[in-house]
Amino acid sequence: ISIPLTFILLAFVFGALAASAMPLIVGVSAIVGAFFILYLISLFTAVSVYSLNLTTGMGLGLGIDYALLMVNRFREELNKGKSVDESVITTMATAGKTVFYSGLTVLVTMVSLTFFPLPFLKSFGYAGVSVVALAVVGAIFGLPPILAMMGKRINKGPVRKSAMTPKDDGRWADTARFVMRRPVPIVLLSLIALGIMAAPLQNISFSQGDSRMLPASNPAAIATAIQTERFPGQTGTPIEIITFDGADKVDTLNEYANRISQVPGIVGVVPPQVIGEDVRIVAYQSMLPRTPESQKLIHDLRDVKAPTGTLIGGVAADYTDSQDGISRTLPWAFGWIAISVLLLVFVFTGSIILPIKAVLLNVLSLAATMGVLTWVFIDGNLQWLVGSFTVTGSLDTSIVILIAVVVFGLSMDYELFLLSRIREEHLEGRSNVESVATGLQRSARIITAAAVLLAVVFAAFVTSGVTSIKTMGFGVALAVLLDATLIRALLVPALMRLMGERNWWAPKSLQRFTLKH
């Protein structure tokens, strides 16, 4: 459903049927190519089927982003009276460069998913890197020849003529000037709004998906609910305790089993069973295995003094080790993202201030998004909009990480779109205020249109009966809309007004490492 709806919106945004086909050419090509790459990867390692959802969403989204930027700049140059060839060359030197660095920023962000020990997250990393790389290649190498062949026929099949003529002044420029006349109140009000949205974060809790993420009418979900309600103890997913070479320690293991039975959350323990030279103890817990309560239980059990050679396994232990592995990897993944993005944005803008501001604003936007996700999927609100789901009191850890990484990458995409035009205007000699106003006028329509179209693509996932996919669709759609409106349209111009010419400052010793525009 998202593809036909996206095409209708594209026709409205581009104003012409010929131009509106460009994003689909880039997006569909990237998706098909990424599917093939994922197939090749699946010959050597496991690839989650859910990675196809991300491939589709990001392929269409980035195809729209990059085609919008390229086609809009091509039209702008044609409108100045340049020839088709000159317009293509200028488009590549400006928008093409922005697409390359934007794509590189998103790509290094998606690489961080491969750091995690879960094959599920690694699969999304493979999918993200593949589709981003192919979208960039399609936009840089595929679009220019098509634009050169079409020339002025890019406006063929007009739908909305006002969208086909770029303007130096308009509503977005007026909005920027309004914001920059009142930067302090705008910043304060925006931060208050983000704070209100982020407030539910205090109730956030994490787990991993189980049968409860399926529709409540699903037989597996019904069986699990009945078993949990009527029959104490997770007999289908017990805690397995193995002691190697423990056959001669039966008395000690009986004492150990007794201590285990006294740990809160354990409802039953099967006496030690000798199998060859090894001994097996089975314990039953009261809670579902993939929950925060089970994670605490496993940690408590591992704190109990045990005979040498004792290992604790089972579904709950596997879940605990996965969650602990994610916690250990998070600092490295986030460190990689922060450092990579700071360096890339510095090279692109030649500023020390702008990369730091961009990262901080993205963190604020993510916090607001996670707060709303907590309010919806943990507190159980807004089901009239997103559809019914089983309230588990937690968010799927892997999906939260996926949303955070994808949204961070896409937010930097929009940030570079905006900064590239502002910097271009500034280098042409305009004042800081006029550079921001003109840059916003020329890029905000693209950013907003791209965000709306991307939100439509991901919002289609909200119709899924699987709660984790529903969460991903809602989270990404909300985040990109929030980023394109509150962050880029209000906070960015307000903060750039407050910083003034300091926006473009960098030590002279580092300026030689920046990109010459």
C-alpha positions as CSV (number, residue, x, y, z in Angstrom):
1,I,0.0,0.0,0.0
2,S,2.9,2.4,0.7
3,I,4.3,2.3,-2.8
4,P,1.2,3.6,-4.7
5,L,0.5,6.1,-2.0
6,T,4.1,7.2,-2.2
7,F,3.9,7.7,-5.9
8,I,0.8,9.9,-5.5
9,L,2.6,12.0,-2.9
10,L,5.7,12.2,-5.1
11,A,3.7,13.5,-8.0
12,F,2.3,16.2,-5.7
13,V,5.8,17.1,-4.3
14,F,7.7,17.1,-7.6
15,G,4.7,18.7,-9.5
16,A,5.3,16.5,-12.6
17,L,4.9,12.9,-13.3
18,A,8.2,12.5,-15.1
19,A,10.2,13.9,-12.1
20,S,8.2,11.9,-9.6
21,A,9.4,8.6,-11.3
22,M,13.1,9.4,-10.4
23,P,12.9,8.4,-6.7
24,L,11.3,5.1,-7.6
25,I,14.0,4.3,-10.1
26,V,16.7,4.9,-7.4
27,G,14.7,3.3,-4.6
28,V,13.5,0.2,-6.4
29,S,17.0,-0.4,-7.9
30,A,18.6,-0.1,-4.5
31,I,16.0,-2.5,-2.9
32,V,16.4,-5.2,-5.6
33,G,20.2,-4.9,-5.4
34,A,20.2,-5.1,-1.6
35,F,18.0,-8.2,-1.7
36,F,20.5,-9.9,-4.0
37,I,23.4,-8.9,-1.6
38,L,21.4,-10.2,1.4
39,Y,20.9,-13.5,-0.5
40,L,24.7,-13.8,-1.1
41,I,25.3,-13.0,2.6
42,S,22.7,-15.7,3.6
43,L,24.9,-18.3,1.9
44,F,27.5,-17.8,4.6
45,T,25.6,-16.6,7.7
46,A,22.1,-16.3,9.1
47,V,20.0,-13.3,7.9
48,S,16.8,-12.4,9.6
49,V,13.7,-12.2,7.4
50,Y,12.7,-9.0,9.1
51,S,15.8,-7.3,7.5
52,L,13.7,-7.2,4.3
53,N,11.4,-4.7,6.0
54,L,14.2,-2.4,6.7
55,T,15.6,-2.8,3.2
56,T,12.3,-1.8,1.6
57,G,11.7,1.1,4.0
58,M,15.2,2.6,3.7
59,G,15.5,1.9,0.0
60,L,12.3,3.9,-0.8
61,G,13.2,6.5,1.8
62,L,16.7,7.2,0.6
63,G,15.7,7.0,-3.0
64,I,13.2,9.7,-2.3
65,D,15.7,11.8,-0.3
66,Y,18.5,11.7,-2.9
67,A,16.3,12.0,-6.0
68,L,14.5,15.0,-4.4
69,L,17.8,16.8,-3.8
70,M,19.3,16.0,-7.2
71,V,16.1,16.8,-9.3
72,N,15.4,20.0,-7.3
73,R,18.9,21.3,-7.9
74,F,18.8,20.3,-11.6
75,R,15.6,22.3,-12.0
76,E,17.0,25.2,-10.1
77,E,20.0,25.4,-12.5
78,L,17.7,25.1,-15.6
79,N,15.6,27.9,-14.2
80,K,18.7,30.1,-14.1
81,G,19.0,29.7,-17.8
82,K,21.9,27.2,-17.9
83,S,22.1,24.5,-20.5
84,V,21.2,20.9,-19.7
85,D,24.8,19.8,-19.6
86,E,25.8,22.8,-17.4
87,S,22.9,22.0,-15.1
88,V,23.9,18.4,-14.7
89,I,27.5,19.4,-13.9
90,T,26.5,21.9,-11.3
91,T,24.0,19.4,-9.8
92,M,26.7,16.9,-9.4
93,A,29.2,19.4,-7.9
94,T,26.6,20.5,-5.3
95,A,23.8,18.1,-4.7
96,G,25.9,15.1,-5.8
97,K,28.5,15.9,-3.2
98,T,25.9,16.3,-0.5
99,V,24.3,13.0,-1.4
100,F,27.7,11.3,-1.2
101,Y,28.5,12.6,2.2
102,S,25.0,12.2,3.5
103,G,25.0,8.6,2.3
104,L,28.4,8.0,3.9
105,T,27.1,9.3,7.2
106,V,24.1,7.0,7.1
107,L,26.3,4.1,6.0
108,V,28.8,4.4,8.9
109,T,25.9,4.7,11.3
110,M,24.3,1.5,10.0
111,V,27.7,-0.3,10.3
112,S,27.3,0.0,14.1
113,L,24.6,-2.6,14.0
114,T,27.1,-5.3,13.0
115,F,28.9,-4.7,16.3
116,F,26.2,-6.4,18.3
117,P,26.4,-10.1,19.1
118,L,22.8,-10.8,18.0
119,P,22.4,-12.2,14.4
120,F,19.1,-10.3,14.3
121,L,20.8,-6.9,14.6
122,K,23.7,-8.0,12.4
123,S,21.1,-8.8,9.7
124,F,19.8,-5.2,9.8
125,G,23.3,-3.9,9.6
126,Y,24.0,-5.9,6.5
127,A,20.7,-4.7,5.0
128,G,21.2,-1.1,5.9
129,V,24.8,-0.9,4.6
130,S,23.8,-2.6,1.3
131,V,20.7,-0.5,0.6
132,V,22.4,2.8,1.6
133,A,25.4,2.1,-0.6
134,L,23.3,1.2,-3.6
135,A,21.0,4.2,-3.1
136,V,24.0,6.5,-3.2
137,V,25.4,4.8,-6.3
138,G,22.0,5.0,-8.0
139,A,21.7,8.7,-7.3
140,I,25.2,9.7,-8.2
141,F,25.8,7.4,-11.2
142,G,22.3,6.5,-12.4
143,L,20.3,9.8,-12.1
144,P,22.7,12.2,-13.9
145,P,22.5,10.4,-17.3
146,I,18.7,10.2,-17.0
147,L,18.6,13.9,-16.2
148,A,20.8,14.7,-19.1
149,M,18.6,12.7,-21.5
150,M,15.4,14.1,-20.2
151,G,16.6,17.7,-20.0
152,K,13.7,20.1,-19.7
153,R,11.3,17.2,-20.2
154,I,11.9,16.6,-16.5
155,N,8.8,18.8,-16.0
156,K,6.7,16.7,-18.4
157,G,3.2,15.7,-17.1
158,P,2.6,18.7,-14.8
159,V,0.5,18.1,-11.7
160,R,1.3,21.2,-9.6
161,K,3.2,23.9,-11.5
162,S,4.1,25.9,-8.3
163,A,6.3,22.9,-7.2
164,M,8.4,23.0,-10.4
165,T,9.9,26.4,-10.0
166,P,12.4,26.8,-7.2
167,K,12.1,30.1,-5.2
168,D,14.7,32.1,-3.3
169,D,12.0,33.6,-1.0
170,G,8.8,32.2,0.4
171,R,7.2,30.7,3.5
172,W,10.2,28.8,4.7
173,A,12.5,31.9,4.4
174,D,9.8,33.9,6.3
175,T,9.7,31.1,9.0
176,A,13.4,31.2,9.4
177,R,13.5,35.0,9.7
178,F,10.6,34.8,12.3
179,V,12.5,32.2,14.3
180,M,15.8,34.2,14.1
181,R,14.1,37.3,15.4
182,R,13.1,35.4,18.5
183,P,15.8,32.7,18.9
184,V,15.8,32.4,22.7
185,P,12.0,31.9,23.2
186,I,11.9,29.5,20.2
187,V,14.8,27.4,21.7
188,L,13.2,27.4,25.2
189,L,9.7,26.4,23.9
190,S,11.2,23.7,21.6
191,L,13.2,22.2,24.5
192,I,10.2,22.2,26.7
193,A,8.2,20.4,24.0
194,L,11.0,17.8,23.6
195,G,11.2,17.5,27.4
196,I,7.5,16.7,27.7
197,M,7.7,14.1,24.9
198,A,10.8,12.5,26.6
199,A,9.3,12.5,30.1
200,P,7.8,9.0,29.9
201,L,11.4,7.7,29.5
202,Q,11.5,7.2,33.2
203,N,9.2,4.2,32.8
204,I,11.2,2.6,30.0
205,S,12.0,-1.1,30.3
206,F,13.6,-3.5,27.8
207,S,13.0,-7.2,26.9
208,Q,13.1,-9.4,23.8
209,G,10.2,-10.5,21.7
210,D,8.2,-13.6,22.5
211,S,4.8,-14.9,21.5
212,R,3.1,-11.8,23.1
213,M,4.3,-9.7,20.2
214,L,2.0,-11.7,17.9
215,P,-1.7,-10.6,17.6
216,A,-3.7,-11.5,20.6
217,S,-5.8,-13.9,18.4
218,N,-2.8,-15.9,17.4
219,P,-2.9,-19.5,18.7
220,A,0.6,-19.3,20.0
221,A,-0.2,-16.1,21.9
222,I,-3.4,-17.6,23.3
223,A,-1.6,-20.8,24.5
224,T,1.2,-18.8,26.2
225,A,-1.3,-16.5,27.9
226,I,-3.3,-19.5,29.2
227,Q,-0.2,-21.4,30.3
228,T,1.1,-18.3,32.2
229,E,-2.3,-17.7,33.9
230,R,-3.3,-21.2,34.9
231,F,-0.2,-23.2,35.2
232,P,2.7,-22.0,37.5
233,G,6.2,-22.4,36.3
234,Q,7.7,-22.2,32.8
235,T,7.9,-26.0,32.2
236,G,8.3,-25.5,28.5
237,T,11.3,-23.2,28.9
238,P,13.1,-24.4,32.1
239,I,16.5,-23.2,33.4
240,E,19.0,-25.9,32.6
241,I,21.9,-26.3,35.0
242,I,24.8,-28.6,34.1
243,T,27.8,-29.5,36.2
244,F,30.6,-31.2,34.3
245,D,32.3,-34.1,36.0
246,G,29.9,-33.8,38.9
247,A,28.9,-37.4,39.3
248,D,31.0,-37.8,42.5
249,K,29.5,-34.5,44.0
250,V,25.9,-35.6,44.3
251,D,25.5,-34.6,47.9
252,T,27.0,-31.2,47.2
253,L,24.8,-30.7,44.2
254,N,21.7,-31.6,46.3
255,E,22.6,-28.8,48.7
256,Y,23.1,-26.5,45.7
257,A,19.7,-27.5,44.3
258,N,18.2,-26.7,47.7
259,R,19.8,-23.2,47.7
260,I,18.5,-22.6,44.1
261,S,14.9,-23.5,45.2
262,Q,15.0,-20.7,47.7
263,V,15.9,-18.0,45.2
264,P,12.8,-15.7,44.6
265,G,11.2,-16.5,41.3
266,I,12.0,-20.3,41.3
267,V,8.8,-22.4,41.7
268,G,10.3,-25.9,41.4
269,V,13.6,-27.8,41.1
270,V,14.0,-31.3,39.7
271,P,16.6,-33.3,41.8
272,P,20.0,-33.7,40.2
273,Q,20.2,-36.3,37.4
274,V,23.5,-38.1,36.8
275,I,24.2,-38.6,33.1
276,G,27.5,-40.3,32.6
277,E,30.1,-38.1,34.4
278,D,27.9,-35.0,34.3
279,V,24.9,-33.9,36.4
280,R,21.8,-32.0,35.2
281,I,19.5,-29.9,37.4
282,V,16.3,-28.5,36.0
283,A,14.7,-25.4,37.6
284,Y,11.4,-23.8,36.7
285,Q,10.8,-20.0,37.0
286,S,7.5,-18.2,37.5
287,M,8.0,-15.6,34.9
288,L,8.3,-15.7,31.1
289,P,11.9,-16.3,30.0
290,R,12.5,-13.2,27.9
291,T,11.7,-10.5,30.5
292,P,13.6,-8.2,32.8
293,E,12.5,-10.3,35.7
294,S,14.0,-13.4,34.2
295,Q,17.3,-11.5,33.6
296,K,17.4,-10.5,37.2
297,L,16.6,-14.1,38.2
298,I,19.5,-15.5,36.1
299,H,21.9,-13.0,37.7
300,D,20.7,-14.1,41.2
301,L,21.2,-17.7,40.3
302,R,24.7,-17.1,39.1
303,D,25.5,-15.4,42.4
304,V,24.6,-18.5,44.3
305,K,27.7,-20.4,45.2
306,A,28.0,-23.4,42.9
307,P,30.2,-26.5,42.5
308,T,33.2,-26.1,40.1
309,G,32.2,-26.7,36.5
310,T,28.6,-25.5,36.8
311,L,27.0,-23.7,33.9
312,I,23.5,-22.2,33.8
313,G,21.6,-22.3,30.4
314,G,18.2,-22.4,28.9
315,V,16.0,-19.7,27.2
316,A,16.2,-17.3,30.1
317,A,20.0,-17.6,30.4
318,D,20.3,-17.1,26.6
319,Y,18.1,-14.0,26.9
320,T,20.2,-12.7,29.8
321,D,23.5,-13.2,28.0
322,S,22.1,-11.5,24.9
323,Q,21.0,-8.5,26.9
324,D,24.3,-8.3,28.7
325,G,26.1,-8.6,25.4
326,I,24.1,-5.7,24.0
327,S,24.9,-3.6,27.1
328,R,28.6,-4.2,26.7
329,T,28.5,-3.4,23.0
330,L,26.4,-0.2,23.3
331,P,29.2,2.1,24.4
332,W,31.4,0.9,21.4
333,A,28.6,1.3,18.9
334,F,27.5,4.7,20.1
335,G,31.1,5.8,20.3
336,W,31.7,4.7,16.7
337,I,28.6,6.6,15.6
338,A,29.5,9.8,17.5
339,I,33.1,9.9,16.4
340,S,32.4,9.0,12.7
341,V,29.6,11.5,12.4
342,L,31.5,14.3,14.1
343,L,34.4,13.8,11.7
344,L,32.3,13.5,8.6
345,V,30.2,16.6,9.3
346,F,33.4,18.5,10.2
347,V,35.0,17.6,6.9
348,F,31.8,18.5,5.1
349,T,31.1,21.9,6.8
350,G,34.5,23.0,7.9
351,S,33.1,23.8,11.4
352,I,33.7,22.5,14.9
353,I,30.5,23.9,16.3
354,L,28.0,22.5,13.7
355,P,28.9,18.7,14.1
356,I,28.6,19.0,17.9
357,K,25.3,20.8,17.6
358,A,24.0,18.2,15.1
359,V,24.8,15.3,17.4
360,L,23.3,16.9,20.5
361,L,20.1,17.8,18.6
362,N,19.8,14.2,17.3
363,V,20.2,12.9,20.9
364,L,17.3,15.2,22.0
365,S,15.2,14.1,19.1
366,L,15.8,10.4,19.9
367,A,15.0,11.0,23.6
368,A,11.7,12.5,22.6
369,T,10.9,9.6,20.2
370,M,11.8,7.0,22.9
371,G,9.6,8.8,25.4
372,V,6.6,8.7,23.0
373,L,7.3,5.0,22.3
374,T,7.3,4.3,26.0
375,W,4.0,6.1,26.4
376,V,2.4,4.2,23.6
377,F,3.8,0.7,23.8
378,I,4.6,0.3,27.5
379,D,1.8,2.4,28.9
380,G,-0.6,1.1,26.3
381,N,-1.9,4.4,24.9
382,L,-2.9,5.4,21.3
383,Q,-4.1,1.9,20.3
384,W,-6.9,3.6,18.3
385,L,-4.2,4.9,16.0
386,V,-1.5,2.2,15.9
387,G,-3.9,-0.8,16.2
388,S,-4.3,-3.2,19.1
389,F,-1.3,-5.0,20.7
390,T,-0.5,-6.9,23.9
391,V,0.9,-4.5,26.5
392,T,4.0,-6.3,27.9
393,G,5.4,-3.4,30.0
394,S,8.6,-3.3,28.0
395,L,10.1,-2.5,24.5
396,D,12.0,-5.0,22.4
397,T,15.7,-4.2,22.9
398,S,16.7,-5.0,19.4
399,I,14.0,-2.8,17.9
400,V,14.9,0.1,20.1
401,I,18.5,-0.1,19.0
402,L,17.4,-0.4,15.4
403,I,15.2,2.6,15.6
404,A,17.9,4.7,17.3
405,V,20.5,3.8,14.7
406,V,18.3,4.3,11.7
407,V,16.8,7.5,12.9
408,F,20.2,8.9,13.9
409,G,21.5,8.2,10.4
410,L,18.4,9.7,8.6
411,S,18.5,12.8,10.9
412,M,22.1,13.4,9.8
413,D,21.0,13.0,6.2
414,Y,18.6,15.9,6.7
415,E,21.1,17.9,8.6
416,L,23.6,17.7,5.8
417,F,20.9,18.6,3.2
418,L,20.2,21.8,5.2
419,L,23.8,22.7,6.1
420,S,25.0,22.2,2.5
421,R,22.7,25.0,1.2
422,I,23.3,27.3,4.2
423,R,27.0,26.9,3.8
424,E,26.8,27.5,0.0
425,E,24.9,30.7,0.6
426,H,27.4,31.8,3.3
427,L,30.3,31.2,1.0
428,E,28.7,33.4,-1.6
429,G,28.9,36.3,0.8
430,R,25.5,36.4,2.5
431,S,25.2,37.3,6.1
432,N,24.6,34.5,8.7
433,V,20.8,35.4,8.9
434,E,20.3,35.5,5.2
435,S,22.3,32.4,4.6
436,V,20.1,30.5,7.0
437,A,16.9,32.0,5.6
438,T,17.8,31.3,2.0
439,G,19.2,27.9,2.8
440,L,16.1,26.9,4.7
441,Q,13.9,28.2,1.8
442,R,15.8,26.1,-0.7
443,S,16.1,22.9,1.3
444,A,13.3,22.8,3.9
445,R,10.7,21.9,1.3
446,I,12.9,19.0,0.2
447,I,13.6,17.9,3.8
448,T,9.9,18.1,4.8
449,A,8.7,16.4,1.6
450,A,11.3,13.6,2.1
451,A,10.3,13.2,5.7
452,V,6.6,13.0,5.0
453,L,7.2,10.5,2.2
454,L,9.6,8.4,4.4
455,A,7.1,8.6,7.2
456,V,4.4,7.2,4.9
457,V,6.7,4.3,3.9
458,F,7.5,3.3,7.5
459,A,4.0,4.1,8.8
460,A,2.8,1.3,6.6
461,F,4.6,-1.1,9.0
462,V,2.2,0.1,11.8
463,T,-0.5,-2.1,10.1
464,S,1.5,-5.2,10.9
465,G,0.1,-7.5,13.6
466,V,3.6,-8.1,15.0
467,T,4.2,-5.5,17.8
468,S,8.0,-5.2,17.1
469,I,7.4,-4.3,13.4
470,K,4.6,-1.9,14.5
471,T,7.0,-0.3,17.0
472,M,9.7,0.2,14.3
473,G,7.2,1.7,11.8
474,F,5.7,4.1,14.3
475,G,9.1,5.1,15.9
476,V,10.9,5.8,12.6
477,A,7.9,7.7,11.2
478,L,7.5,9.8,14.3
479,A,11.2,10.6,14.5
480,V,11.7,11.7,11.0
481,L,8.6,14.0,11.1
482,L,9.8,15.4,14.5
483,D,13.3,16.0,13.1
484,A,12.1,17.7,9.9
485,T,9.8,20.1,11.7
486,L,10.7,20.9,15.3
487,I,14.4,20.3,14.9
488,R,15.3,21.5,11.4
489,A,12.7,24.2,11.0
490,L,12.9,25.8,14.5
491,L,15.9,24.7,16.6
492,V,18.5,24.7,13.9
493,P,17.9,28.3,12.6
494,A,17.4,29.6,16.2
495,L,20.7,28.1,17.4
496,M,22.5,29.2,14.3
497,R,21.2,32.8,14.9
498,L,22.5,32.6,18.5
499,M,25.9,31.3,17.4
500,G,26.3,33.8,14.6
501,E,29.6,33.7,12.7
502,R,30.9,31.3,15.3
503,N,28.9,28.6,13.4
504,W,31.7,28.3,10.9
505,W,34.7,28.5,13.2
506,A,37.5,25.9,13.2
507,P,41.1,26.0,14.2
508,K,43.3,27.0,11.2
509,S,45.4,23.9,11.8
510,L,42.3,21.7,11.0
511,Q,40.9,23.7,8.1
512,R,43.1,22.0,5.6
513,F,41.3,18.7,6.4
514,T,37.9,20.2,5.4
515,L,36.1,19.9,2.1
516,K,36.4,22.8,-0.4
517,H,33.0,23.8,-1.7
